[in-house]
Structures are given as C-alpha cells and as structure tokens.
Amino acid sequence: MPIRARGTRHRSRSPRALVLAAVTALAAVLLAPVGAQAAPARESRPVYSYENAIREAVWVDTGLDGDGNGRTDRVAVDIVRPREPAQAGRKVPVIMDASPYYACCGRGNESQLKTYDANGVIQQMPLFYDNYFVPRGYAFVGVDLTGTNRSDGCEDVGGRSDVLSAKAVVDWLNGRARAYTTRTGTERATAGWTNGRTGMIGKSWDGSIANGVAATGVEGLRTIVPISAISSWYDYYFAKGAALYDGGPADLGDYVTSPDARARCAAVRQKLVDGSPRTGDWTKLWTERDYVLGADKVKASVFVVHGMQDLNVRTKNFGQWWDALAKNGVERKIWLSQTGHVDPFDYRRGTWVDTLHQWFDHYLLGYDNGIERRPMADIERHPDQWSTDRVWPPSGTATTALHPVNGPAPGVGGLSLASAPAGATATFTDNPALDEQSWAAAIDTATPDKAGFVTQPLSQDLRVAGSSRVTVTATPSTSSAHLSAVLVDLGPDTIRDYAGSGEGIRTGTDRTCWGASTAADSSCYLTTSAATVDVGHTVFSRGWADLGHYASATHGVALTPGRPYTITLDLAATDHVVPAGHRLALIVAGTDNGLIEPASTRPALTVDLARTRAEVPFVGGFRAFARATAGTPPRLGAPATPEGVPVPRMTRRVPGAGQN
C-alpha cells in the first residue's frame, strides 16, 4: 500500500506561515466529509468513495478552427470527481493530464487506454492518478488533444492547437471558456464543482503540453509536473542542425491522429512537413514550439522529473527549461534518475506517490506540509541509491574551462586548465559505423575516428552538475560535417541498463495497489525493479551539431574544404560524480551512430586545440578540478569489461507512446 506522508519538525512561525496555517485549517473544513469534526490538516486522506465518483464528459470550445471546417474545435474532457463534496456544495481542485495517447497508444508501463461504457462514460482512466487522488478530494481530468480520440480539430504536435486546446480546459475550469455536454450539441456545461486550482501532470508529450500551457501564464494553473518532457520541439528532432531522428512532426502527428481526423487534416500535415525541413534549419514552426521562450510568463510551480540517460527526450530539454525557470524565479523541484525514458512510478514508486501527494496537497489544497522547504533536488547516484541537494545545481557550482592538449600519441591527449599551444591539432575521420561507446572503449588507443582527451586518475571525487558546452574549431576536408562531443567517466561501475528494453527497469509479475479500484479500473500495477549492467565506462553527457550551422541556426550552408569553422555544441544537462580513481574524458568525433544521422559526406576534420575548449559545471568550480587532478589517486582493479552500454539504434521514436 502507499506509504503515508512524512511529518515535519515544528518550527517558529512567520506571519506568512500563520496565514498559511489559517488557509490550511479552512481547507480541512471544506474537504472534510460531512459530519466530521474540522481539524488542521497536513495530508489529504481517502475519505470519499471512488466507486460512487461522478464520471462525466464535456467538450470544451478551444476557439480555434484547426481543420478549417468553419466551426471552432471542441476537445473531449473526461472527468472523474468525488460525489460527496459536490452534494455538499464544496468545490475541489483538479489534476489534469492532456494527452494525444488515450486512444492510439496508451499510457504507462502497461499501455493503458481510456475505456467507456455503452453511453460513452469513462470507465477506465489510465494511470493511478484518479484512483489515488479522487478519494482524497481531487477531481481528475483527462483531456484528448485536438485531432485525437474524441476531440475535433487536427493534431499539430506541440504547436498552437495542442497548447491552446489544453489551456482552454484550464480556462473553462476557471469560468473563462465554454463547454458543452456533447461534441456537437448546444447544451452548456459549467464547472461550478471546482475551485479552479489546477495542476497539470504528464510524461513525455503530455508533460511537454504542461510546459507549453504554463508558458502561456494562464491563470488558475498552480503547478505542473512534467516528466521526461520536451521544452523545445526543435531539440527533440535536431541538435544545431544535426538530425536526431529519421522523421518529423508530420509523421508523429499521423501516429496519434484519430481515423476521422486524418482525412480532414491533410493541410495541417503539409504545414508540418513544410515547416520542419530535414536540413535542420530553425523555422517559425520551431519558434512556436519553443516553450523556453515563455518561461518569463510561468506562474505555476514546476516539479521536473527526467532520466539522465533518456535518449528519447534528451536531457537538453529539461536543462534549458530548468535554467530559464531559475532565471525567472519560478518555484521548482527536480528529480533526476539513472534511467532512460521511464516514469518515476516505475523506478521509485512508494517515494514518488508520497512526494506527489504532498506536492499536490500543498499547491492545490494549500496544506502547509513543508514540501516547498525540503531539498530541491533528488539525484539517483547508483541504482536505487539517492542523494539530495538543498538547491540545484548545488551552491558553489561554477563553470570551468577545460582545454584539450596533445598527448603521447595522435588522438590520445589530455585535459588541462591551460590552453594548448598555438598550432596544436588533432585529426580524425568521420566513421558513421561507430558510436560513443566504440570511441570510449578505445580511449587509450590512437584510432582514426576520434580525438580523445583524458585526465589522470582522480585523487578525489569530481561532480558535474548542469549543462556543459564544447566549443570546437575544426577544418573539414569536405563540404559537410557532423560533430559529436561526449563526456565519459572512465572506470568500472554498475549502472541502470538504460539501453535495455525497459530503459533501466525490469517489470515483475506481482502487483501493488495505489488507491481505490472498480471492476473497470484497477489501481494495482505490476511491480518493477532496477535492471542493471556492469560497465567499464559511462558516457554521461552528449552534444551534437552540423558544422554547416556554425554561423546561424536558421540557415545551414555548404562548407569550404580547408577552411576552419568554430561552433559550440550544447551538451545535455546531467548530474554525475566521477569517483576517485576514475578518469574524466572528453571525446570529439563525427557521427554518433544510433544517435544522430551522418552528414552527406565523410570528412576528415582537423581540430585546432588552441581554439577548442569544454565548459563544464563542476561543483566547487576549477578548484575542485585542480584538487581532483592532483595528489595520489586510489588504486582500482581493472574493469571486468571495457565496454559501456550499447547505443540504441536510431528509429522514428514516439515520445512516451507505449513506453514506460
């Protein structure tokens, strides 16, 4: 059964805390069952019937006409809410998941779909949110994005229709938009049962929409919980012009669009094709889908959750969103796991439900449970072993410039706080058949396909926390070139098998239950455990670029062979400790097979080391690096294997569909 919320220590109360305490007491009165004696509450409890909950559907008018049929689009909204507060005239807050996956692909590790009775009333709502939170005095709302399941309009893959259709539901919950009891009828539906306080949650595409709606600044949205979510759709498909996937938004839209919408949405699909050229050029389509640009409008608190080895929605997406939120003073919290594209319900279930419960209780019910005063960050250090930080990145983290220098053999160099001398170079030839794991396994060998730069074994732990950048000046031998830069922890470890079928988890046969159940909607889910692998090295941050986009993100150009170009690669955000005795490596190479597409040619590239550097956020800054690379390191045994985790092959992935 779910673990209960932990208590907090008593502390002296500020005037603000006293006001919050009064609000808490009032909330307890409003949400207590009829006849119960009111008392200050710190945790909502399952006092309402899930079996007898009100189940209904409304269609919210988005004000948009995405399919051009002359009528504004309506999105289907399925609702499960407790009956007892409604009967007593008490209003409840809303937890909302807006998704394109409710009919086509499913949600969660068991790929659950919405199911309905013969009258079209929701019977199974995917995931545990309604089972757990409805008995505790919340309504749960599942929104079909435009063009999917029972909604009108066309799916536009993270664009205006996606975001504004979900925003329209928040507006309706706050009395600012219209809804109807049927898809085509005229009978109005009102939301007088809610106080308008809404929290959005969702994994992958769903979480991306939560980001987008928050970036509109809509009133009434109090918090969002984006899990493995996209913050800029360009960065889902490209990295500075280098293609990450063989496909684009139009293919993704086709995947989720309902059969009746597919026939009427050809024009929208063509706009998606035209607006996302495979050149990797930044267009207006990508600007519309860049939620980071709206971070200054965010009023909701944000609880970010991401797998640091997520090679589907890559971690640049959470890193740039987090940094923008921090810049704008948004209340926030973060969990970072060792998994790939996995929901925390499937790698830290009990703690996750407990924490999410407290989060929603605080931000939607107003309970002073202290969740906002607890450590900001939870980081998975080893499988199922977690640490916390009061703030993230931790205080004292500072970007340090590391410089590649030549070593005893070509392509086998070092990392230094001092720049390489003028004229120092390293050369490699792009080999699209090789990948980051091949390069790392041969780090101490001069190979023609990479340039590697390595520290000596560290004398003490060295922690990287945040987003790195690598600026490369390279001279290509042909008219096109793709570059990769990776940071590697060279040393033995046991990590989650993020490239395995479960991306770091193994699904069991037993079930645990999280809330109440009905015959049609069980709260019981298959257990999971950590799927681990022993490795000799770990790639922990990556970045890629098309050298032809060196001068502009909006327009790539053909390169002039023999001419040097400078470009900065944005490496994925991470939090990783390189232990004492291990070595830190920077590898610069061409195509990272399985993770980016190759360029149209296979160039040799000469890297100007004096004009190349890595900017890495070390906890403790350059002094921490200097200390860790001085002194006597501990002796470690040779790793059982020099190998890392195999790179998954690049496919036309769908963010979050039918996956963990």
N, C-alpha and C positions, 0 to 999 in steps of 0.2 A: 504494500500500500504506500501511497505518497508519504514522504517524510513531512513533518509539520514545520512551520516556520520557526526559526530560532528566535529566542528573545534577545534583547539588547540591554546593555548596562544602563542603570539610572545615571542621569547627569543633570546638572543645573540647567534650568530652562531660560532661554532668552525670550523677549517679548514675542518674537516671531514663532518660537516653539509653543508658547502658550496659546497663540491664536490657532496654530495647527492642532493643538490638543483639543480646543473647543470644536473645531471642524470635525475632528475625529469622533468626538462624542456625539455630535449631531448626526454624522454618517451612520454611527451604530444604531441610533434611534430609527433612522429612515430605513435601514436594511434589516433590522431585527424582525423575526417572524411575529405575526400577530399574537398579542398576549404575552410576549417575552418582556422581561424587565431590561431596560436600556442600561448599558454599561460601556465605558470607554473600550474601544475595540482596537486591536493591533493586527488582527488577521480575520479576513472573511471566512466564514465556515459554511459547510454544505447543509444548510437548513431548509432548502427548497427542493421540491420534487422535480427530478429530471423526467420521470415517466409522464408527468402531467404538464410538462412545459408547453407553452404556446409555440406552435410551429406554423409559420406562415411565409408567404412570398409577396413581395411588392416589386413593381418595375419603376425605377427612378428615371425621370427625364433628364438626360445629360445636357440638353440644349444644343447638341451637335447633330449634324446630319452627315455622318461619315460615309454612308453608302449612296448619298445623292439621290434618294428617292422622294425628296420633298417633305419628309416627316422627320422630326427630331427623334434621335435614337433613345430607346429605353434599355436600361441594364437590369437584369434579373438579380434580385437580392433575396436570398433565403435567410430566414431569421429563426433562431431558437432562443426563447427568453422565459424566465421564470413566471409562472402564473400568479403566485401569491402576491408579490408586490403590485402587479397590475390590478388585482382585485381590490387591494387596499389603497390604490391610488398613489403608490410610491414609484418613483422613477429610478431607472437603473442605468449604469454606464454600458458601453459597447466595446467588445473586442471584435475586430474586423480583419478578414483575410480576403483581399481582392486578387483573383487568380484566373488565368486562362486554362487551367488544367483540370477543372472539376468534372469535365465530361470526356476529354480526349485521352488523358494520360495518368491521372491520379496523383495523390499527394502522399508523401511519407514513404517510409521503408517498405510498406505493404501496398503502395499504389492505390489508395482508397479513392473511390469516386463518390460524388453525390448520388443518392438514390431517392426515389419519390414513390408515393403511393398512387393509386389509380386517379386521384384527384389532383395530382401534381404537388402534393405537400411533401416537404423534405422529410425523409425518414433517417437516412444516414448522412451526417455531416463529417467529412474526412477529418482525421486527426483527433486529438484528445481535448481540444480547447473547449468545445461545448459541453462535453461530459463532465469536465472538471470545474469549469467556471460558472456555468448556468446555475447549478445548485448553490453557488456562493454569491448569487445576486448580480450576475452579469448577464447581458444578452450577448449572443454570438451571432455575427453576421457574415455570411459567405457571399461575395459578390462575383458574378460572372463578368469578366471584362468584355467590352464590346466585341461582337463578332464571334463569341464563344458560347457554348451551351445554349441557354435560353434567352440570350441578350440580342438586341438589334445591333446594327452598325457593322463595322469592319475592324478587325484586329490590326493595330498599327505598330505593334512591337515596341512598347516603351515610349511611344510618342504621345502627342496631344490627346488623342482619343482615349488611350489607356489611362493616362494620368487624370484627365478631367472627368472620365466616367466614374472613377473611384472617388475623386474629390466631390462629385455631385452627390454621392451617397452620404459623405460627411456633412455636406450642406443640408441634405434632407433631414438627417438626424438632428440638425440644429434649426430646423424650421425655415431654411432658406431655399429649398428646392421642392419640386413637385414629384409625387409618386402616385402610382395607380395600382389598383388591386389586380389588374390583368395586363397582359402585354399590349393589347390594342384598345382596351375599354376606356371609359371616361370617369369611372368612379374613383375618387381621390382616396389615397391612403395617407394617413398622418402618423407621425412618430411621437405622439404625446406620452408614450410609455418610457421614453429615455430622457435623461438629463442632458444629453448631447455630448457628454465627455466620452471621447472615442480614442481607442488605442489600436493601431494597425500592426499586424504581425504577418510574417510570411517568409518562406525560404526561396531563394533564387529569384525567379521572375516576380513572384508575389512580393518578396522583400524589396525588389527594385521599385515596384509601384509604390510601396510605402515610402521609400526615399523620395520619389517624384512628387507624391502628394504633400509630404512635409515641406518640400522645396517651394510649394505654392504659398506657404504661410497661412493655409486655411484655418479659420477659427474653429475651435472645438476639438481639433486633433491634439490630444495632450501628450501622447507618446507614440513612438514606433519601435518595433523590434525587427530590424532587417537581418536575416540570416543568410549568409553566403550570397549577398545581394550585389547587383550591379549599381554603380553610381554614375557611370558614363558608358553608354552602349557602344560608342566607338572603341573603348578599351576592352569590350568583350570580343570584338571582331579583329581589331588591329592593334599594333604597337608601333607607333611612329611610322606608319606606312607598311609595315610588315604584316602580312595576313596571318592571323592565328587559326582561322578555321576555313575550310573549303565550303563556303556558303555565305548567306547573308540574311538580313531581316525578312526578306520575302519568303525564303524557304522556311524560316521559323514561324512566320505568320500562317503559312499553309498547314503547318503541322498541328496547330491548335484551333484553327478556324472551324466553326461548325459547318456541316454539309450545306445547309441552306444559305449560309453567308458566303461560302466560297464562290457560288455562281454570281453573286451581285457585287463582289469586291475586287473584280479584275483591275479596276482603275487604281484602287489603293495599293494593290500588289505591285503594279507597274511603277507607282511613285516610289515604293520601297526599293525596287530594282534600280531605278534611275538615280536615286539619291544616295546610293551606297556603292559607288564604283569599286571594283576589285583592285584598283590602283592603290587603295589605302589613303586617298586624299580626304581631308576633312571637308565636309559639306554642311549645308544648312540642316540637313536631316540629322546629323550628329549633334549639332548645337541644340536642337530641340530636345534631344535625348540625353543631354548632359545635365544631370541634377546638381552637380557640384556648383554650377553657376548660380543656383538658387539657395546655397547654404546660408546666405545672409538673411533669408526670409524664414528660416526654420524657427518655429516657436515651440515645437514639441521636444520633449526629452528623447534621447536616442540610445538604444541598447544594441550595439553592434556585436554580431557573432559571425566568426569566419574560421574556416580551416586554413592553416598556414601553408598547406600543401594542396590547396584547391587549384587544380589545373583546368577546371571548367570556368567558373567565375574567378578569374585570377586576382590575387590579393592586392594588386594596384587599386582595384575598385574600392576596397574598404579603406586603404591607406589614404588616398586623396580625399575621400569623404570625411574621414576622421579628422584629418588636418584642417579641412575647411570648417568643420563644426567647431573645432577648438578655437580657431581664429575668430569665430563669431560668438564665442562664449556660450555655446549650447550645452545644457546638462547632458552628460553622456556616461556610458559604461561600455565595457568591451570584454568579450571572451574570445580567446584565440586558442584553437586546438591544433594537434598534430595531424588531423585528418585531412582528407580531401573534401569533396562536396557533400558534407554529411550534416544532418540536423543534430543539435545537441541532445535532443530526446534519445538519440541512438548512440551517444558516447558518454553521457554523464546524466543519466535520466533523473534520478532522485534529486540531485542538487539543482538540476535545471528546472524541474517543476516547482521546487521550493522557491528558487530565486525569481522565476517568472511570476509566481503567485504574489510574492512580496512587491515586485515591481509594479504590477497592475494595481494591487491594493493601494499602494502609495500614490501613483499618478492618476488613477481613475476613481478611487474611493476616498482619497485624501488621508489615509491612515499614516500616522507618524510612526512607522516601523523602523526607521533608520536606514533603509536600503540606500538612500542617496548619500549617506555619510560613510558607507562601507568602502573598502578598497575599490577603486575604479576598474582595475583590470584583473582578470584571471587568465593565467597562461599555462598551457599544458607543457611541462618540461620533458617528461617521459610518459609513455602510455599510462594513463590513469593517475599520473602524479602532477599536481597543480601547484602553482605559486601565485601570490597576489602582489599587486603594487597599488599604492595609495593613489598615484596618478600614472597615466601612460601617454607617451613614453615616460620612464621614471625621471625624477628630478636628477639633474646632473648629466643627462644625455646630451651629447654635443657631436655635431658632425665633424669628422676628421678626414682630411685629405690623405689618401694613401697613393703612393706613386709606384708604378711597375718599373723594375730595373732588370737589366740583363744578369743572367747567372752563368754557371759554368758551361752550359750547352745551349744551343739555339732553342728558343721556345720554353726553356726551363729557367725562369727568373725568380726574382724576389719581390717583396712588398716593403716599401720604405717610407718613412716620413719625409725624406728628402727626394727631390726630383732627380730623374735620370739625367745624365749629361746630354747636352745638345748633340744631335746626330745618332743617339742610340735608337735602335729599331728592333722590331720583332716581326717576322713574316709568317703567314700561314695561308693555306689554300682552302677555300670552302669545299667541304665534302658533305653533301646533303644526306649521305647514308649514315652519318654519325650523329651522336647527340651528346648532351651534357654529361651523361653517365660514362660514355666512352672517353670523353676528354678527361674527366676526373680520375678514372681508373688508371689512366696513363700520365698522370700529372708529373711524375718524376722522369718521364721519358721524352726525348725530343721527337715529336711527331709532326708531320707536315700540316695537320688540320687544326691546330690550336696554338695559342700562346698562353702559357700558364705562369702565374706569379704566386709564390708561396712564402709564408713566414717560416721561421724556425719553430720547432715545437714550443708551445706557450708554457711559461712558468706559472701562470695563474689563469683562471677563467676569464674569458673576454665575451662580453654580452653585446649583441647588436639588437637595437630596438627602434623600429621605424622604417622609413623608406630611404634607400640608398640611390645614388646616381653614379653612372660611369661615363665620363667624357672621353671620347676616343678620336684621335686624329689619325686617319688611315688613307692610304693611297691605293686605289683599286687598279687592277690590270684590265678590267673590262668595264662596260657601260652600266652595269647594275651590280648591287651587292647588298646582302643582308648581314646584319651583325647580331651576335648574341654576347651577353656578359652574364656570368653567374658567380655567385659566392658559394664556396664549398667549405664544409667542416671536414677536414681530413683526419679520420680516426674512427675506431670501432664504436658502434652503438647499437642499441635495439630500439627501433622506432616503429610507429604505426605503418602498416603496409598500404600507403596511400595510393599506390598504383594497382592494387588488387581489385577484385570485383566489388568489394564492399568499401573501397577507398579508406580503409583503416578500421573497419568494423567487421565482425562476424555475426551473422544472425543465428540465434538459437531456436529451440523448439518450445521452450516454456513461455508463459505469458505473465506479465504483471499488469495490474489494473489501476487506472488513474482517473477516478471519478465514477459516476454512476453509468449504468448501461440500460438499454432497452433491447427487446428482441431484434430490432433492426439496426441498432447502433451500439456496438460493444466498446467499452473503454479499455479493453485488455489487448496488449500488444506484445509481439514476440520480443523476447529479451535479446540483447546484443552484448558482445564483449569485444575487447581490443584484438584486432588482427595485427600481429607484429612480424617484423623481419629483422634479422641481424645484418648489418651493413658495415662496410669498411670506410664509407664516406657518405656525407649527406649534403646534397645541394639544397640550400635553404633560402636563396633569393635569386631571382632571374629577371632579365630585361632583354628586349629585342628592338631592332629598328631597321628600317630600309634606309640605306645611306643616301639614296636619292631624295629623301625628305630632310636633308641636313639644314636647308635654309627656310623651309616652310612646311607646316603641317597640311596646308590646303592644296599644295601642288608639288608632287614629286617630279624630278627631272632626270634625264639620262646623264650619267656621269661621264667625265672626260678621263679616259685611262691615263695614268701617270700624274694626275693632279691630286693633291691632298685635300681631304674634306674633314671637317670637325662636326661631330654630332654627339648629343647627350642621350644616353639610354636611361630610362627610368626603371629602376629595379623594384620588384614587388616588395610591399611592406611585410615585415616579419618581426618576430622576437625570438632570438636564438642565442644560446650560450655555447661558445666553442670552449670545451673544457681544457684545463691544464693538461699538457702532454699532447694535445691535438695541434694541428696546424690550420691556419686560415689561408684559403686560396682564392684568387681572382683569376678567372679564365675568360679570355676574349677569343671568339671564334666566329664562324659563319652561321650556316643554317643549323638550328637546334632541331634535329629530326624528330617529328612527332609533336612538336610544339609550335613551330612556325613553318610556313611554306618557303621553299627556296626561291631565290631570285631567278631571273630569266637567263642569267649566265653564271658561270662558276669561276669567280675571280680569285686571283692571289691578292692578298692585302698586306701592305707594309704599314705597320703601326709605328708612329712617331712616339716613342716612350716619353720624351721630354714634354710632350703636349697631351699626354694621356694621364688621367687620374680617376680614382674612385673616391667618392664622398660617402662615408659610412657613419651612421649614427651609433657611436659607442656609448654605453653607459659609463660615465667617467671621462668621456672625451679622449683626446690624444694622450693624456697622461695614462689612462687605462691601457691603451695600446702600447705605449712605451714600456710600462711596467711588465705587461704580459709577454713582450718580446725580448725582455732582458731577464737575467737570472738563470737559474738551473731548472729545467723542466723535469717533472717526474718521469720515470721510465715506465713505458707501457709495452705490453706484449704486442706482437704483430697481429693485425686483424685476421680473423678466420677467413675472411674473403675481402678482396679489394673492391668488390662490387658495391654499387648503390642500388636504389630501387629502379627497375626498368621504366623507361619513359612510356606512358600510354601513347598509343598511336592516335594521330590527329583524325578526328571524324567530324561530321556535322552534328555536333552536340546540341542538345536542347537544355537550357539552363533549368535544372531541377525536375524535369519531367520523368516520372517513373524511376527516379533515383532516390537515394537516401535523403 
